Every structure is written in C-alpha cells, then in structure tokens.
Amino acid sequence: MEISLKGRCAIITGGSKGIGLGVATRFAASGADVAIVARGTDGIAQAMNSIGAQAKGRVFGAQGDVAKAADVQRVYDQVMKAFGKIDIVVNNAGESRTGAFESITDELWLQDFDQKLFAAIRLIRLVWPQMKERRWGRIINVLNIGAKAPRAGSAPTSVTRAAGMALTKVLAGEGAPHNVLVNAMLVGLIEADQHVQRAARTGVAYEDYKTKTAKEIPVGRMGRPEELANLACLLVSEQGAYITGTAINVDGGRSPVV
C-alpha cells in the first residue's frame, strides 16, 4: 500500500533509537516533516543523518527529557517554531523498569509515571487545541503488551502502560468528533537498544540473547522496528481514518490476550 504523509508534521519522542527511529524514518520517507526528541545530542545527530538519507520532508532534532514538564514545553515550542504546526504525535519514550512489588520505591514509581504517562499527557495537552481547530490529528501511544496482560514482577512498567491504554481510550472518545484519532500500539519483543544493553549486563552475546528470547514468541523471532513503523504509518494516514480507540498488539503472537 502506497501511503503519503506529504504536508503532515510529526513529533516522535524517543526518536533517536529503536522503535522511535524506525517510525521517524518511515514517516519521513512517506513525505512527512519529522521532529525527533531524545535526551542525547549525539544520538539525535546520528539519527537525523540516518533519517535524512530517505527523507522527502524536513527533519528536525530536539534535545529534551520528556519526564520533565519544562523540557516538554521547550521541545514543543522548538518544533512549532520549526514547522509551524504538529499534526501527528507518537509518544514512544520510555525505558523498561521492573521488579518485585515490595522492592519498588515511591521514587521509582514517580520516575516511571513521569517518563511514560505524564510525558504523553503533557505533550498531548499542548497539541490538542491545534488539532481540534484544524479538525485533523493523529496520536499514537506506544505501550507494551503488559498493559493488557501484566505479569508478576512487571511493575511499575505494566501499571504505567495500562494507564496509557486508558488515556488512549479517553482521548479517542473526546477527539473523534474533531477528527483527532488516538490509538495505542502494544509492542512485544522488538529489537532495540535496551535489549542490547540487557544482553551486555547479563554477559550474553546479543545474537544468543535473541535466539533465547525468540523461544517465547510464536512467530519464532523478535520484531524489527520497521515492522512496527509500517503499522504506525497506516494509523496516521488517511487510509487509517476510521481507526481510533484501539490498542493493537504488535508482538508476533506473544500476548496471551487479543
């Protein structure tokens, strides 16, 4: 399916690596102006070069920590100055924090809610009025399959992701009359930097880590960022104009629930 995002402006948090980079690359190749947000300036520069190789529109990089309200406002202001509008938001930033419930401190709970839930709330709150005014907007919240089927030892991440799914449904209902569509993509095991780091921490070669991990997945392998990006591109396009309020598993069949 040929999808064009020409004339659209997108902002993607956590956009310098993994899923965020894959989505940004797909959007840019489909004609959108794309702004990526990440904490590290070196990573942003590398990502912009990678995205730019295929981009048909403008590519902009903004440094910021979306767990901080002031950074969200600053990044929003920078992107608005660069593009003049924001049509598409992909809330993708967030690292996995998990542990036994009794070991999770208040500080860790607050960090997770700030980085995942409040980051999305704050950015959406900024873009919402302009989307309603133009009667066109697309928002994707990238969550994980634990939002629907949390496992023991998966807090705080599964809890904040479940809250993100509830936020998605609330906003979908409020945005639909204004043609502002809101969906969630629930990822399973996708090749990303956090898995490279996890393999390194456990002293396992990354290829061996992937082989072991693949045994948990019905399709027999980890997903690739571009596979998730293809679905994201559909959801934010005109071809996805009748899809809102959904939480779609992108996990190779790993989730125990639909």
N, C-alpha and C positions, 0 to 999 in steps of 0.2 A: 504494500500500500504506500503510495506516494503521499507524504504529509508535508505541508508547507506551514511554517510559522513566521513567514515574512511579515514584518510590521509589528510583531509582538516583542515585548521586552520582558525578560525573565530574571529573577534573582534566585540563586541557589545557595543555601547555607551548607557549610561543609563541602564546598565545591572544588577543593584542590586535589582530592584523592578519591579512590574507590568509586562508590555509587555516585557521589556528587559530581565527580569528574566525568563519569560516563554519561550522566544526564546532561551536564553542561555541553559536552561535546556533541551529543545527538541534537540538542536544541539548536546549537549554533550551526551545525551542518544543515539543519532544516530551515534556516533563514532567520532565526530569532536573534535579537541583541541579547547578550547574556552577561550577567554580572555574577561573579563567584565571590563568596565570602568565606574566609578561613582565618585562623589565628596566625599562621606563619607566613611572613612575606616571601621567603624563599620558595615555599610550596606554591604560593599564588603565582609567582613569576614563571615557574616551570609549567604549571597548569595552563596559564594563559598562552604560552608558546605552543603547547600541545593542542589546545582547543583552536587556536588561531590557524593552525595548519589546514583545518577543514571548515572553518567558519565562513558563512556567507554574510554575516552581520557583524556588528561591533562586539568586542569582548572587553569587559571591564573587571578589574580586581579590587576588592575592598578588604582591608585587614580589620578584623574585629573578633571579639569573643562574644558570641550571641547569648552567653549566660549572663551577660552584664547589660542591664537596661540602657545605659548610656551608649554602649557600643552599638546596640541595635538601632537606636535613633541616629547615631552618627553615620552608620553604614547606609541606612535608608536615605538620609539626606544626600550622601555622596552619589548613590545610584540615581536618585531623582535629578540631581544636577547633571549627571552624565547622559541620561536617557530621556528625562522629562516625564516619564510615566513608568508604571510597573503593571503589567498585565498578568504575569504568572509568578507564583511563589512556590518554591519547593523547599520545605523545611526538612532538611536532611541531617543537620549537625547532631552529633551525639555519640558518645563512646559507651561501650557496654560496662556497666557496673553491677556486679552480682555477688551475693554472699549469703550466708545463713542469716536469717532474720535478726536473731539476737546480737549479731555482730555489727549490724548497720547502725551507725551513729546518726544523730539529728543532722550533723554537718553533711554527711554523705547523702542523706535524703534530700536536703535542700539543694545541694550541688546538682543532683540528678533532675529535680524538678525545674531548676533554673535553666539548665542546659537544654532540656528536651521540651518540657511543656511550656514554661513561661517564655522561652525564646520564640516559640511558634505563636503564642498568644500576642506577644508584643509586636512582632513583625506583621502579623495579620491585621492587628488593630490599626496599624499605620496605613496599610494599603487598602483596607476595606472601603473607606469612603470614595476613593477614586474609582475603584472597580464598580461600585454601585452607580456612581454618576455616569460612567461610560456604558453601563449595562454590559460589561464583559469582564470576566475574571476567572482565573483558574488557580486553584490551590491544591497542592499535594503534600500530605504529611507522610513522611517516610517513617514507618514504625517497624516492629518486628512481630513474628508470629506468636510471641509470648503475650501480646496484647489480647489475643483471643484465648489462648491456651497456656497460661503461665505454669511453669514447672516449679517444683520445690527448689529453693536456693536461687531463684531468678530475680528476686528483688534487689535493688529498687527499680531496675530497668523495666521489668514486666509491668510494674504498677504505673510508672510514668507513661509507658507506651499505651497501656489501657486507657489512661486519662486522655491521651492524644487521640485515641479512636472515638471516645465520647465527644471530644471537642469537634472532631471531623463531622460527626452526625448533627450536632447542634448547628454548626455553621452551614452545613449543606441545606438544612431547612430554612435558615434565615437568608441565605444567599440566592437560592433558586429563583425566587420571583424577580431578581435583578440580573439573572444570567451570570451569577457568580457560582461556579461549580467547585465543590470541595470533595476530595477523595483521599483515601489512605492506601498506601502500598505497604503490605506487611512482608518484610523480607525474611528469608530463611538464612542459609549459609551462602553468602556471596563473597567472592574473592575480594579482599580488601586489606588495607594496611594493618588493621587491628589483628587479623589472623596471622599475618607475617610476624608481628610483634609477639603474639601469643605463642607461636611455634618457637620463636627465639628464646622466650622466657623459660620454656619447658625443655630447651635443648634438643628439639626435634627439627630435622630438616623440613623445610616448608613443603616440598613435594610429598614427603612421608606423612606430614600432617594432613595434607589434602586427601591423600589416599585413605587414611584412617577415618577422617571426617565424612568422606563420601559414603561410608557404610551406613550412616544414619539417614541417607537421602534416597528415596525410592528411584529417582532417575539415575542414581549412581555417580553423581559428581556435584561439586559446588557450582553455583551460578556465576555468571560473568556480569560485571556492571552494565555492559551494553545491552544485555537481555532485559534487565530492569528498565533501562533507559528507553527501550523501544515502547514499552507499555506506558511510561510516563509521557512520551511524545504523543501517543494516541489520546491520552486523557486530557491533555492541554490543548488539543487541536479542535478544529470544527467537526472533525469526524467523531469526536467524543462528546458532542454537545448534549447528549441525552443520558450521560452517566454522571451521577452525583450521589453523595452519601454512601459510597461503597467502601469496603475495606477488603482489598484484593490480596490474596496470598500469592507471593512470588517466591516460591520455595522448593520447587522440584517435587512437591508432594509430601514434604516433611511434616507439615502441620497435621495434628490429629483431627482437626475440625475444619469445615469448609468456610 
